[in-house]
Amino acid sequence: MTKNTAVIGIFLIFLGLTPSASAGASLGKSVTFWAAILSKIATPVESIRSLPPTLRKTQPLTLKNSDTQETMGRDLSGSLSEVPPVPGAPDQLLFQGGAVLGSPNPPNVYGIFVGSGWSPAQESLIKTFFADFSNSPRYSILSSYHSTATPISNAVVYGGSASIGDSMGTNITLSQMSQIVANTISSGLLPRDPQAVYFLLGDRKVTSPGFCTEYCGFHASMGMARDPNSYKFAFIGNAASQCPSACITQPAISPNGDPGVDAMINVVSHELAESVSDPTLNGYVTPFSGTYWETGDFCNFIFGTTYQTPSGAQANLHVNGRDYLVQLLWDRDRKACAESLTSPSLSASASVTPTSVTTNTPIPVSGVSGISLSAMPILVVTAVGYWAF
């Protein structure tokens, strides 16, 4: 049995799918099997109610109705309450021996703007954040990840962007995302760079199966024809008009005056940190209870101490004269979520159980194969005021 076959078998067992000869034959022919896999990942609202409340109480919590998919506290103020431990939750981020990016040289990041609704100001805000996050106190936490021969660099390099408009429609599947990355590279719009992360950034209309219901963003790796390298990409959608209660922490006012894009920036920080520290799901990642916890998952939607910006929004990162609200990252040495390598840390635990899957099943897209994926789950708040999943 090959390693890939073993991974697929374990993956199918975890999802409750029993592989068969007919199913195996159909994998290479139909993308609908991937849609079935994604549908297995979703946690119905009814089952959420039966899970123990986990993780963080918000200050304050605004409830809209009696359902469990509530909005989180709109007015983040001061230091958010500490995170009570999840029974049996991991307290360390393990190194699995695989490759990482940015060791020793900073990785490049590229933006691919999907949809025709992007304004120049919105694109500029995303591009500026890539530059600001590099060498920031938050991102520098990754430089303490020293299980490899050389530590991860505390910097990233913004290498440019491309815009594809609505050429792929507004409901983009995983296979289409892979094709977008491959086409952008093969056409010369962006460099061929296996040590980079390509960020697919959707406008307010662009969606994808699972966006808003299962995840706010994800990162993945893929192969391309006649190329031995793997290429890393991430998808982040704009939830402003699609699901503000699932992926946006401040839907009314935000640090840079655009709640949708400001929320995307938080997800970008999560997926960038994970793409660098665990690009192919065998780097810094801890298997736990059928899921895979990466650095962003340990601290998902945990913001630590915030301050009020002139606009009245809350932020927790001030860089180059600009303010952002981005989640904390996992400090491996202190086994806690941290704002920086020198800041006080929060108790060990994640705010939302991460939903991550791995598959090496070939996706039937021309020139693309071997996709592995890890997703940032949506924010779900129970009526009693805890983040739960």
URFEN-V112506 format. One record per pair of residues at least 24 apart in sequence whose ideal C-beta (glycine too) atoms are under 6 Angstrom apart, sorted by sequence separation. I is the first residue (numbers start at 0). GAP is how many residues later the second one is. If there is no record, write none. Layout:
BEGIN
I|GAP, I|GAP
END
This chain:
BEGIN
56|24, 303|24, 14|25, 301|25, 351|25, 210|26, 237|26, 269|26, 300|26, 301|26, 55|27, 130|27, 161|27, 54|28, 129|28, 161|28, 235|28, 298|28, 298|29, 211|30, 298|30, 211|31, 215|31, 235|31, 298|31, 53|32, 235|32, 297|32, 203|34, 211|34, 294|34, 169|35, 193|35, 196|35, 197|35, 198|35, 199|35, 200|35, 201|35, 202|35, 294|35, 301|35, 303|35, 351|35, 169|36, 170|36, 171|36, 201|36, 203|36, 350|36, 352|36, 193|37, 203|37, 233|37, 351|37, 298|38, 233|41, 181|42, 231|43, 177|44, 102|45, 103|46, 102|47, 105|47, 108|47, 231|47, 99|48, 102|49, 105|49, 106|49, 107|49, 108|49, 109|49, 115|49, 301|49, 101|50, 105|50, 109|50, 110|50, 111|50, 112|50, 113|50, 115|50, 216|50, 229|50, 299|50, 300|50, 101|51, 105|51, 107|51, 215|51, 299|51, 94|52, 99|52, 180|52, 218|52, 297|52, 299|52, 296|53, 216|54, 254|54, 218|55, 218|56, 272|56, 268|57, 269|57, 296|57, 176|58, 220|58, 252|58, 254|58, 220|59, 252|59, 253|59, 264|59, 252|60, 254|60, 265|60, 265|61, 292|61, 249|63, 290|63, 291|64, 290|65, 254|68, 254|69, 254|70, 111|72, 280|77, 196|78, 300|78, 109|80, 107|85, 117|85, 109|86, 111|86, 113|86, 116|86, 114|87, 116|87, 106|88, 107|88, 108|88, 109|88, 110|88, 111|88, 112|88, 113|88, 114|88, 116|88, 106|89, 110|90, 114|90, 114|91, 280|91, 113|92, 279|92, 280|93, 100|94, 269|106, 124|131, 144|132, 245|132, 245|133, 141|135, 124|136, 128|136, 121|139, 144|139, 33|140, 224|142, 223|143, 30|144, 221|146, 222|146, 222|147, 221|149, 219|151, 220|151, 219|153, 217|155, 218|155, 217|157, 216|159, 214|160, 215|160, 214|161, 214|162, 215|162, 106|169, 37|171, 41|171, 37|172, 41|172, 40|173, 34|174, 70|174, 101|174, 100|175, 71|177, 99|177, 100|178, 137|179, 97|182, 99|183, 135|183, 97|184, 97|185, 181|185, 95|186, 178|186, 181|186, 131|187, 177|187, 131|188, 140|188, 174|188, 94|189, 95|189, 143|189, 140|190, 174|190, 177|190, 92|191, 93|192, 92|193, 89|196, 143|197, 89|198, 140|200, 89|203, 136|203, 78|226, 75|230, 92|237, 75|238, 92|239, 91|243, 90|244, 90|257, 88|260, 82|263, 85|263, 81|264, 82|264, 84|264, 81|265, 82|266, 13|276, 55|295, 54|296, 71|307, 71|309, 68|311, 69|311, 40|314, 67|314, 65|317, 60|324, 56|328, 52|329, 56|329, 55|331, 54|332, 52|333, 26|334, 27|334, 53|334, 52|335, 50|337, 10|347, 10|348, 6|353, 7|353, 3|356
END
